[in-house]
Each structure stands twice: as structure tokens, then as C-alpha cells.
Amino acid sequence: MQVLIIDDEASIRNSMSEFFDDFGIAVTAVSSAEAALDALQAISFDVAVVDIRLPGIDGDALIVKAHDIRPTLRFIIHTGSVEYRLSDALRAIGLRKEHIFIKPVADLSALVAAVQGLAS
């Protein structure tokens, strides 16, 4: 399984990467949507964990663009915004309420389980 983590906070990227690694999940972690789009050109990821508040292209727009590049890619939203709601465009891609995780995630194993469920 290949997971792409997109978050502009280095501490979050690093802790999530290490946690996923403990479960034997291969991770590529990037700090921007632009870097994620570049990575998607080179690697076929199963799941992307996307922060919504990113510099430049935001997470919602990234998901739409990433879906265009890799239609089989699945997404988990990882956001600090408790007010976040899925747009119609994201619902059309297949995202649901259970794909949204609010930071900080108290138990990262729930995030791992969600990623594993989407990848299977």
C-alpha cells in the first residue's frame, strides 16, 4: 500500500509518517498541494491524507485535481477546522463524513484503519 500525506506542518507529516511506517505502510509526505500533484505523476498511491488548509492550492481543490490524475485514488481529509463540510464536488468523488478526521486525532490507529479500509 502506498499513502501520500499532504500537510504543511512538518511535525504532523513526520508523526503520521512514522506511525504509518509502524504498520508497514509506505508513505510519501509532502508540504503542499503542488508537491502532491508532482508526486502523483510519478507514483501510484492508494490513499491520500489531505490537510484542507494548505498554502497555495487548498485541500479541496487538490482532491479534485488529484482525482482527475488518478481516478482510483481514495482520500482522507485531515483538518483542524471543526466547521469543515464536504463540497458537492468532493461528495461526487465519493468522499463521505467518515472520511473526515479533525486534528488532533487522539488515536492515530483509527486513521490507519480508515486508510487500510479505503485501500482494500
PyMOL commands that place a pseudoatom at each C-alpha (Angstrom):
pseudoatom trace, name=CA, resn=MET, resi=1, chain=A, elem=C, hetatm=0, pos=[0.000, 0.000, 0.000]
pseudoatom trace, name=CA, resn=GLN, resi=2, chain=A, elem=C, hetatm=0, pos=[1.218, 3.487, -0.898]
pseudoatom trace, name=CA, resn=VAL, resi=3, chain=A, elem=C, hetatm=0, pos=[-0.044, 6.509, 1.070]
pseudoatom trace, name=CA, resn=LEU, resi=4, chain=A, elem=C, hetatm=0, pos=[0.501, 10.169, 0.262]
pseudoatom trace, name=CA, resn=ILE, resi=5, chain=A, elem=C, hetatm=0, pos=[0.348, 12.594, 3.205]
pseudoatom trace, name=CA, resn=ILE, resi=6, chain=A, elem=C, hetatm=0, pos=[-0.125, 16.275, 2.410]
pseudoatom trace, name=CA, resn=ASP, resi=7, chain=A, elem=C, hetatm=0, pos=[0.232, 18.664, 5.353]
pseudoatom trace, name=CA, resn=ASP, resi=8, chain=A, elem=C, hetatm=0, pos=[2.103, 21.954, 5.651]
pseudoatom trace, name=CA, resn=GLU, resi=9, chain=A, elem=C, hetatm=0, pos=[3.050, 21.260, 9.285]
pseudoatom trace, name=CA, resn=ALA, resi=10, chain=A, elem=C, hetatm=0, pos=[6.290, 19.256, 9.437]
pseudoatom trace, name=CA, resn=SER, resi=11, chain=A, elem=C, hetatm=0, pos=[5.553, 17.825, 12.897]
pseudoatom trace, name=CA, resn=ILE, resi=12, chain=A, elem=C, hetatm=0, pos=[2.229, 16.386, 11.701]
pseudoatom trace, name=CA, resn=ARG, resi=13, chain=A, elem=C, hetatm=0, pos=[3.757, 14.973, 8.490]
pseudoatom trace, name=CA, resn=ASN, resi=14, chain=A, elem=C, hetatm=0, pos=[6.569, 13.356, 10.453]
pseudoatom trace, name=CA, resn=SER, resi=15, chain=A, elem=C, hetatm=0, pos=[4.446, 11.865, 13.231]
pseudoatom trace, name=CA, resn=MET, resi=16, chain=A, elem=C, hetatm=0, pos=[1.896, 10.471, 10.776]
pseudoatom trace, name=CA, resn=SER, resi=17, chain=A, elem=C, hetatm=0, pos=[4.651, 9.066, 8.552]
pseudoatom trace, name=CA, resn=GLU, resi=18, chain=A, elem=C, hetatm=0, pos=[6.309, 7.317, 11.487]
pseudoatom trace, name=CA, resn=PHE, resi=19, chain=A, elem=C, hetatm=0, pos=[3.003, 5.949, 12.749]
pseudoatom trace, name=CA, resn=PHE, resi=20, chain=A, elem=C, hetatm=0, pos=[2.034, 4.561, 9.326]
pseudoatom trace, name=CA, resn=ASP, resi=21, chain=A, elem=C, hetatm=0, pos=[5.535, 3.106, 8.980]
pseudoatom trace, name=CA, resn=ASP, resi=22, chain=A, elem=C, hetatm=0, pos=[4.954, 1.165, 12.214]
pseudoatom trace, name=CA, resn=PHE, resi=23, chain=A, elem=C, hetatm=0, pos=[2.108, -0.594, 10.361]
pseudoatom trace, name=CA, resn=GLY, resi=24, chain=A, elem=C, hetatm=0, pos=[4.284, -1.375, 7.351]
pseudoatom trace, name=CA, resn=ILE, resi=25, chain=A, elem=C, hetatm=0, pos=[2.576, 1.232, 5.174]
pseudoatom trace, name=CA, resn=ALA, resi=26, chain=A, elem=C, hetatm=0, pos=[4.780, 3.006, 2.617]
pseudoatom trace, name=CA, resn=VAL, resi=27, chain=A, elem=C, hetatm=0, pos=[4.423, 6.779, 2.919]
pseudoatom trace, name=CA, resn=THR, resi=28, chain=A, elem=C, hetatm=0, pos=[5.432, 9.786, 0.879]
pseudoatom trace, name=CA, resn=ALA, resi=29, chain=A, elem=C, hetatm=0, pos=[4.878, 13.036, 2.776]
pseudoatom trace, name=CA, resn=VAL, resi=30, chain=A, elem=C, hetatm=0, pos=[4.811, 16.480, 1.174]
pseudoatom trace, name=CA, resn=SER, resi=31, chain=A, elem=C, hetatm=0, pos=[4.112, 20.007, 2.410]
pseudoatom trace, name=CA, resn=SER, resi=32, chain=A, elem=C, hetatm=0, pos=[1.997, 21.416, -0.415]
pseudoatom trace, name=CA, resn=ALA, resi=33, chain=A, elem=C, hetatm=0, pos=[-0.659, 20.560, -2.964]
pseudoatom trace, name=CA, resn=GLU, resi=34, chain=A, elem=C, hetatm=0, pos=[1.768, 21.427, -5.737]
pseudoatom trace, name=CA, resn=ALA, resi=35, chain=A, elem=C, hetatm=0, pos=[4.298, 18.881, -4.437]
pseudoatom trace, name=CA, resn=ALA, resi=36, chain=A, elem=C, hetatm=0, pos=[1.499, 16.323, -4.101]
pseudoatom trace, name=CA, resn=LEU, resi=37, chain=A, elem=C, hetatm=0, pos=[0.470, 16.808, -7.731]
pseudoatom trace, name=CA, resn=ASP, resi=38, chain=A, elem=C, hetatm=0, pos=[4.095, 16.275, -8.781]
pseudoatom trace, name=CA, resn=ALA, resi=39, chain=A, elem=C, hetatm=0, pos=[4.290, 13.077, -6.696]
pseudoatom trace, name=CA, resn=LEU, resi=40, chain=A, elem=C, hetatm=0, pos=[1.053, 11.794, -8.253]
pseudoatom trace, name=CA, resn=GLN, resi=41, chain=A, elem=C, hetatm=0, pos=[2.682, 11.987, -11.684]
pseudoatom trace, name=CA, resn=ALA, resi=42, chain=A, elem=C, hetatm=0, pos=[5.429, 9.598, -10.546]
pseudoatom trace, name=CA, resn=ILE, resi=43, chain=A, elem=C, hetatm=0, pos=[3.844, 7.227, -8.026]
pseudoatom trace, name=CA, resn=SER, resi=44, chain=A, elem=C, hetatm=0, pos=[0.550, 5.344, -7.989]
pseudoatom trace, name=CA, resn=PHE, resi=45, chain=A, elem=C, hetatm=0, pos=[-0.800, 5.947, -4.477]
pseudoatom trace, name=CA, resn=ASP, resi=46, chain=A, elem=C, hetatm=0, pos=[-3.723, 4.065, -2.956]
pseudoatom trace, name=CA, resn=VAL, resi=47, chain=A, elem=C, hetatm=0, pos=[-4.816, 6.733, -0.463]
pseudoatom trace, name=CA, resn=ALA, resi=48, chain=A, elem=C, hetatm=0, pos=[-4.026, 10.398, 0.140]
pseudoatom trace, name=CA, resn=VAL, resi=49, chain=A, elem=C, hetatm=0, pos=[-4.388, 12.003, 3.566]
pseudoatom trace, name=CA, resn=VAL, resi=50, chain=A, elem=C, hetatm=0, pos=[-5.088, 15.656, 2.805]
pseudoatom trace, name=CA, resn=ASP, resi=51, chain=A, elem=C, hetatm=0, pos=[-4.940, 18.720, 5.032]
pseudoatom trace, name=CA, resn=ILE, resi=52, chain=A, elem=C, hetatm=0, pos=[-7.509, 21.268, 3.850]
pseudoatom trace, name=CA, resn=ARG, resi=53, chain=A, elem=C, hetatm=0, pos=[-5.692, 24.462, 4.825]
pseudoatom trace, name=CA, resn=LEU, resi=54, chain=A, elem=C, hetatm=0, pos=[-2.618, 24.417, 2.613]
pseudoatom trace, name=CA, resn=PRO, resi=55, chain=A, elem=C, hetatm=0, pos=[-0.582, 27.295, 1.196]
pseudoatom trace, name=CA, resn=GLY, resi=56, chain=A, elem=C, hetatm=0, pos=[-1.340, 27.872, -2.486]
pseudoatom trace, name=CA, resn=ILE, resi=57, chain=A, elem=C, hetatm=0, pos=[-3.844, 25.299, -3.741]
pseudoatom trace, name=CA, resn=ASP, resi=58, chain=A, elem=C, hetatm=0, pos=[-6.143, 24.282, -0.876]
pseudoatom trace, name=CA, resn=GLY, resi=59, chain=A, elem=C, hetatm=0, pos=[-7.007, 20.703, 0.021]
pseudoatom trace, name=CA, resn=ASP, resi=60, chain=A, elem=C, hetatm=0, pos=[-10.439, 20.675, -1.625]
pseudoatom trace, name=CA, resn=ALA, resi=61, chain=A, elem=C, hetatm=0, pos=[-9.008, 21.833, -4.969]
pseudoatom trace, name=CA, resn=LEU, resi=62, chain=A, elem=C, hetatm=0, pos=[-6.125, 19.371, -4.599]
pseudoatom trace, name=CA, resn=ILE, resi=63, chain=A, elem=C, hetatm=0, pos=[-8.528, 16.450, -4.177]
pseudoatom trace, name=CA, resn=VAL, resi=64, chain=A, elem=C, hetatm=0, pos=[-10.427, 17.395, -7.332]
pseudoatom trace, name=CA, resn=LYS, resi=65, chain=A, elem=C, hetatm=0, pos=[-7.186, 17.758, -9.338]
pseudoatom trace, name=CA, resn=ALA, resi=66, chain=A, elem=C, hetatm=0, pos=[-5.710, 14.547, -7.879]
pseudoatom trace, name=CA, resn=HIS, resi=67, chain=A, elem=C, hetatm=0, pos=[-8.875, 12.638, -8.737]
pseudoatom trace, name=CA, resn=ASP, resi=68, chain=A, elem=C, hetatm=0, pos=[-8.555, 13.827, -12.336]
pseudoatom trace, name=CA, resn=ILE, resi=69, chain=A, elem=C, hetatm=0, pos=[-4.969, 12.498, -12.451]
pseudoatom trace, name=CA, resn=ARG, resi=70, chain=A, elem=C, hetatm=0, pos=[-5.611, 9.239, -10.550]
pseudoatom trace, name=CA, resn=PRO, resi=71, chain=A, elem=C, hetatm=0, pos=[-9.341, 8.366, -10.557]
pseudoatom trace, name=CA, resn=THR, resi=72, chain=A, elem=C, hetatm=0, pos=[-8.780, 5.291, -8.362]
pseudoatom trace, name=CA, resn=LEU, resi=73, chain=A, elem=C, hetatm=0, pos=[-7.039, 7.291, -5.614]
pseudoatom trace, name=CA, resn=ARG, resi=74, chain=A, elem=C, hetatm=0, pos=[-9.030, 7.447, -2.358]
pseudoatom trace, name=CA, resn=PHE, resi=75, chain=A, elem=C, hetatm=0, pos=[-8.927, 10.312, 0.132]
pseudoatom trace, name=CA, resn=ILE, resi=76, chain=A, elem=C, hetatm=0, pos=[-8.957, 11.007, 3.855]
pseudoatom trace, name=CA, resn=ILE, resi=77, chain=A, elem=C, hetatm=0, pos=[-9.378, 14.616, 4.957]
pseudoatom trace, name=CA, resn=HIS, resi=78, chain=A, elem=C, hetatm=0, pos=[-7.294, 15.619, 7.977]
pseudoatom trace, name=CA, resn=THR, resi=79, chain=A, elem=C, hetatm=0, pos=[-8.230, 19.141, 9.065]
pseudoatom trace, name=CA, resn=GLY, resi=80, chain=A, elem=C, hetatm=0, pos=[-8.130, 21.426, 12.056]
pseudoatom trace, name=CA, resn=SER, resi=81, chain=A, elem=C, hetatm=0, pos=[-11.408, 23.043, 11.011]
pseudoatom trace, name=CA, resn=VAL, resi=82, chain=A, elem=C, hetatm=0, pos=[-14.273, 21.739, 13.133]
pseudoatom trace, name=CA, resn=GLU, resi=83, chain=A, elem=C, hetatm=0, pos=[-16.633, 23.635, 10.796]
pseudoatom trace, name=CA, resn=TYR, resi=84, chain=A, elem=C, hetatm=0, pos=[-15.450, 21.760, 7.682]
pseudoatom trace, name=CA, resn=ARG, resi=85, chain=A, elem=C, hetatm=0, pos=[-18.160, 20.380, 5.390]
pseudoatom trace, name=CA, resn=LEU, resi=86, chain=A, elem=C, hetatm=0, pos=[-17.767, 18.352, 2.213]
pseudoatom trace, name=CA, resn=SER, resi=87, chain=A, elem=C, hetatm=0, pos=[-18.479, 20.195, -1.020]
pseudoatom trace, name=CA, resn=ASP, resi=88, chain=A, elem=C, hetatm=0, pos=[-20.733, 18.686, -3.680]
pseudoatom trace, name=CA, resn=ALA, resi=89, chain=A, elem=C, hetatm=0, pos=[-17.644, 18.129, -5.858]
pseudoatom trace, name=CA, resn=LEU, resi=90, chain=A, elem=C, hetatm=0, pos=[-15.999, 16.018, -3.148]
pseudoatom trace, name=CA, resn=ARG, resi=91, chain=A, elem=C, hetatm=0, pos=[-19.190, 14.064, -2.492]
pseudoatom trace, name=CA, resn=ALA, resi=92, chain=A, elem=C, hetatm=0, pos=[-19.338, 13.297, -6.229]
pseudoatom trace, name=CA, resn=ILE, resi=93, chain=A, elem=C, hetatm=0, pos=[-15.822, 11.823, -5.983]
pseudoatom trace, name=CA, resn=GLY, resi=94, chain=A, elem=C, hetatm=0, pos=[-17.057, 9.549, -3.198]
pseudoatom trace, name=CA, resn=LEU, resi=95, chain=A, elem=C, hetatm=0, pos=[-15.969, 11.258, -0.002]
pseudoatom trace, name=CA, resn=ARG, resi=96, chain=A, elem=C, hetatm=0, pos=[-18.247, 10.871, 2.982]
pseudoatom trace, name=CA, resn=LYS, resi=97, chain=A, elem=C, hetatm=0, pos=[-18.416, 12.230, 6.510]
pseudoatom trace, name=CA, resn=GLU, resi=98, chain=A, elem=C, hetatm=0, pos=[-16.471, 9.246, 7.849]
pseudoatom trace, name=CA, resn=HIS, resi=99, chain=A, elem=C, hetatm=0, pos=[-13.505, 10.263, 5.659]
pseudoatom trace, name=CA, resn=ILE, resi=100, chain=A, elem=C, hetatm=0, pos=[-13.029, 13.450, 7.700]
pseudoatom trace, name=CA, resn=PHE, resi=101, chain=A, elem=C, hetatm=0, pos=[-10.693, 13.412, 10.705]
pseudoatom trace, name=CA, resn=ILE, resi=102, chain=A, elem=C, hetatm=0, pos=[-10.397, 16.511, 12.897]
pseudoatom trace, name=CA, resn=LYS, resi=103, chain=A, elem=C, hetatm=0, pos=[-6.936, 17.436, 14.199]
pseudoatom trace, name=CA, resn=PRO, resi=104, chain=A, elem=C, hetatm=0, pos=[-5.572, 16.455, 16.549]
pseudoatom trace, name=CA, resn=VAL, resi=105, chain=A, elem=C, hetatm=0, pos=[-6.567, 12.836, 16.054]
pseudoatom trace, name=CA, resn=ALA, resi=106, chain=A, elem=C, hetatm=0, pos=[-6.389, 11.331, 19.544]
pseudoatom trace, name=CA, resn=ASP, resi=107, chain=A, elem=C, hetatm=0, pos=[-5.895, 7.776, 18.287]
pseudoatom trace, name=CA, resn=LEU, resi=108, chain=A, elem=C, hetatm=0, pos=[-3.918, 7.543, 15.052]
pseudoatom trace, name=CA, resn=SER, resi=109, chain=A, elem=C, hetatm=0, pos=[-4.801, 3.857, 14.771]
pseudoatom trace, name=CA, resn=ALA, resi=110, chain=A, elem=C, hetatm=0, pos=[-8.323, 4.992, 13.741]
pseudoatom trace, name=CA, resn=LEU, resi=111, chain=A, elem=C, hetatm=0, pos=[-6.737, 6.942, 10.891]
pseudoatom trace, name=CA, resn=VAL, resi=112, chain=A, elem=C, hetatm=0, pos=[-4.672, 3.898, 9.898]
pseudoatom trace, name=CA, resn=ALA, resi=113, chain=A, elem=C, hetatm=0, pos=[-7.801, 1.720, 9.957]
pseudoatom trace, name=CA, resn=ALA, resi=114, chain=A, elem=C, hetatm=0, pos=[-9.630, 4.198, 7.698]
pseudoatom trace, name=CA, resn=VAL, resi=115, chain=A, elem=C, hetatm=0, pos=[-6.721, 4.247, 5.244]
pseudoatom trace, name=CA, resn=GLN, resi=116, chain=A, elem=C, hetatm=0, pos=[-6.498, 0.459, 5.236]
pseudoatom trace, name=CA, resn=GLY, resi=117, chain=A, elem=C, hetatm=0, pos=[-10.248, 0.199, 4.671]
pseudoatom trace, name=CA, resn=LEU, resi=118, chain=A, elem=C, hetatm=0, pos=[-10.108, 2.522, 1.664]
pseudoatom trace, name=CA, resn=ALA, resi=119, chain=A, elem=C, hetatm=0, pos=[-7.099, 0.741, 0.182]
pseudoatom trace, name=CA, resn=SER, resi=120, chain=A, elem=C, hetatm=0, pos=[-8.642, -2.735, 0.320]
for i in range(1, 120): cmd.bond("trace and resi %d" % i, "trace and resi %d" % (i + 1))
show_as sticks, trace
zoom trace
